[in-house]
């Protein structure tokens, strides 16, 4: 069975590494990007089962990235992660089609549970 591919988009290297380690335990193939433009490039190269996107990114922010993903890859699920969440940003992310919104800090167990819940149930062939 093919492993599901995830893309973590966060400018903080430690967050990318922590998330990758937490999720690889679940037999998920994890790739990372440090900024939005890198994420868009990787999306152009292949499909992902889920993206985890930080709101605070250098250059293009996570909300703008989410809008572009919705336009170019409308069926790709996106989970927003942030340390700077507000009711307004949660509402905006959900309106733009995010499947979940996770506040930092989070435990590896919490992120695994939420990612597994957010993943599409059908396996790619």
C-alpha positions as CSV (number, residue, x, y, z in Angstrom):
1,X,0.0,0.0,0.0
2,X,1.4,3.4,-1.0
3,X,2.1,5.8,1.8
4,X,0.2,9.1,1.9
5,X,2.4,12.2,1.2
6,X,2.2,15.2,3.4
7,X,3.8,18.7,2.9
8,X,4.7,20.8,5.9
9,X,5.1,24.5,5.2
10,X,6.7,26.4,8.0
11,X,9.6,28.8,8.1
12,X,10.8,27.5,11.5
13,X,13.2,24.5,10.9
14,X,12.5,23.1,14.4
15,X,8.8,23.0,13.7
16,X,9.3,21.3,10.4
17,X,11.5,18.7,12.0
18,X,9.3,18.1,15.0
19,X,6.2,17.7,12.8
20,X,8.0,15.4,10.3
21,X,9.2,13.1,13.1
22,X,5.8,13.0,14.8
23,X,4.1,12.1,11.5
24,X,6.6,9.7,10.0
25,X,5.7,7.3,13.0
26,X,2.3,6.9,11.3
27,X,3.9,5.6,8.1
28,X,3.3,8.9,6.3
29,X,5.7,10.2,3.7
30,X,6.6,13.8,4.9
31,X,8.1,16.5,2.8
32,X,8.8,20.1,4.0
33,X,9.0,23.6,2.6
34,X,10.3,26.7,4.3
35,X,8.2,29.3,2.4
36,X,5.0,29.5,0.3
37,X,6.7,29.7,-3.1
38,X,8.6,26.5,-2.4
39,X,5.3,24.8,-1.4
40,X,3.6,25.9,-4.6
41,X,6.6,24.6,-6.6
42,X,6.3,21.2,-4.9
43,X,2.6,21.1,-5.4
44,X,3.2,21.6,-9.1
45,X,5.5,18.5,-9.0
46,X,3.0,16.0,-7.5
47,X,-0.1,15.5,-5.3
48,X,-0.2,15.5,-1.5
49,X,-2.8,13.9,0.7
50,X,-2.6,16.9,3.1
51,X,-0.7,20.1,3.6
52,X,0.1,21.7,7.0
53,X,0.6,25.4,6.5
54,X,1.8,28.0,9.0
55,X,0.1,31.4,8.7
56,X,3.2,33.4,9.5
57,X,5.5,32.8,6.5
58,X,8.1,35.2,5.0
59,X,6.9,36.7,1.7
60,X,3.6,35.2,0.9
61,X,1.7,34.4,4.1
62,X,-0.2,31.2,4.8
63,X,-3.7,32.6,4.1
64,X,-2.6,33.8,0.7
65,X,-1.0,30.4,0.1
66,X,-4.2,28.7,1.1
67,X,-6.1,30.9,-1.4
68,X,-3.7,29.9,-4.2
69,X,-3.9,26.2,-3.2
70,X,-7.7,26.4,-3.4
71,X,-7.5,27.9,-6.9
72,X,-4.9,25.5,-8.4
73,X,-5.4,22.4,-6.3
74,X,-9.0,22.6,-5.0
75,X,-9.2,19.1,-3.7
76,X,-6.0,19.2,-1.6
77,X,-6.8,19.3,2.1
78,X,-5.0,22.0,4.0
79,X,-4.5,22.2,7.8
80,X,-3.5,25.6,9.2
81,X,-1.0,25.7,12.1
82,X,-0.1,28.9,13.9
83,X,1.1,30.5,17.1
84,X,-0.8,33.6,16.4
85,X,-4.4,32.4,16.1
86,X,-7.5,34.6,16.6
87,X,-11.2,34.0,16.1
88,X,-11.0,36.1,12.9
89,X,-8.1,34.1,11.4
90,X,-9.8,30.8,12.3
91,X,-13.0,31.9,10.6
92,X,-11.0,33.2,7.5
93,X,-9.1,29.9,7.2
94,X,-12.2,27.8,7.4
95,X,-14.0,30.1,4.9
96,X,-11.1,29.6,2.5
97,X,-11.4,25.8,2.9
98,X,-9.0,24.7,5.6
99,X,-9.9,21.4,7.0
100,X,-8.6,22.2,10.5
101,X,-6.8,24.9,12.4
102,X,-4.2,23.9,15.1
103,X,-2.7,26.3,17.6
104,X,1.0,26.1,18.6
105,X,2.3,24.7,20.8
106,X,0.8,21.3,20.2
107,X,2.0,17.8,21.3
108,X,3.1,15.2,18.8
109,X,0.2,13.0,19.9
110,X,-2.3,15.9,19.2
111,X,-0.9,16.6,15.8
112,X,-0.9,12.9,14.8
113,X,-4.5,12.6,15.9
114,X,-5.6,15.7,14.0
115,X,-3.7,14.8,10.9
116,X,-5.0,11.3,10.8
117,X,-8.6,12.6,11.2
118,X,-8.0,15.2,8.4
119,X,-6.5,12.7,5.9
120,X,-8.8,11.6,3.1
121,X,-10.1,8.1,3.8
122,X,-9.5,6.7,0.3
123,X,-6.0,5.5,-0.4
124,X,-4.3,6.6,-3.7
125,X,-3.6,3.6,-5.9
